[in-house]
Amino acid sequence: MKRKIISINEELCNGCGLCASACHEGAIQMVDGKARLIHDKYCDGLGDCLPACPTNAITMIERDAAPYDDEAVKELQAKKAAEAGVKPMPCGCPGTMAKKLTVAPAAPAAKPSEPSARVASEQKSQLSQWPVQIKLVNPAADYFNGADVLIAADCTAYAYAGFHSDFIKGRVTLIGCPKLDDNKYYEDKLSEIFSINDIKSITVVRMEVPCCSGILSSVKQAILNSKKIVPYREVTVALDGTIVSDK
C-alpha cells in the first residue's frame, strides 16, 4: 500500500540516537552507528522522530510500504521491555513509563511566629500574563514586546518545586506538551511571536524524557525563521525535580 513513512539519509545522520529514543514504536534502531528503519510495519508515519533529529536526516515521504502493524509494535515493545527488566505503559513511550519518585521528608511545621512560617504564607504566583498555552496566546499581545520569554514543557512546573521563583518570575510564560501537540504548529506560532515582537531573551525548560525534545526543535527553528539573534537558555529537568542541564 502507498502511505506516508519516514526516510533516513544515512549521509546526514550523525549517530546521535535521538530519533531512536523519540520513536515510541521502536521502528528506528542504531545499526553500525547510523539510524535505520528496521521495518516498515513498525513506522506509524506520524513523524515524532523528525523534531528530534539535529541534522534533518529524517524526512517524511510517501511510497509503497507494508501497512503499520500495531500488534507487531506491541510485541516488539514487550520484548524490549523484558530485556530491560521494566514494564512500559501500553503506548510504549519511555516518557510515559510509570515511575515512583522519592519525595524528601517535609520539614517540621513551623510555629506561626517563626520566619519560615511567614515566608510560606507569603508565597505568591509569579505568573504575569494569561493565557499561557502556546495555542491560545495572541502573537500581537502587548506583553511580548521587550519581554523575556519562558517556553516550558508543561510537566516541568510539576516536577521542579521552585518553578515560579526560578523560571516564571520576570518572564512571559508559554507552555505546551511536545508529545501530545503538533510541534509544527508550535514552530509556526513561535515564529510569528518572535518575528513581530522585540524579544529580549528566550528560556526553554523541558523534561529529560526523549519525547520532550520536540519543544527544543520547535523553538530553535522558530528563532531561525524570525531571522533574529536572541539570548537563549536551555534547561533540562529530571523526573525527581533536579536540574540535570542548564546551558
PyMOL commands that set and color helices and strands:
alter all, ss='L'
color gray80, all
select helices_A, chain A and resi 18-22+40-42+50-52+70-84+94-96+115-121+142-144+156-159+163-168+183-196+210-212+214-226
alter helices_A, ss='H'
color red, helices_A
select strands_A, chain A and resi 2-8+28-31+34-37+58-64+148-153+172-176+201-207+232-237+243-246
alter strands_A, ss='S'
color yellow, strands_A
deselect
rebuild
show_as cartoon
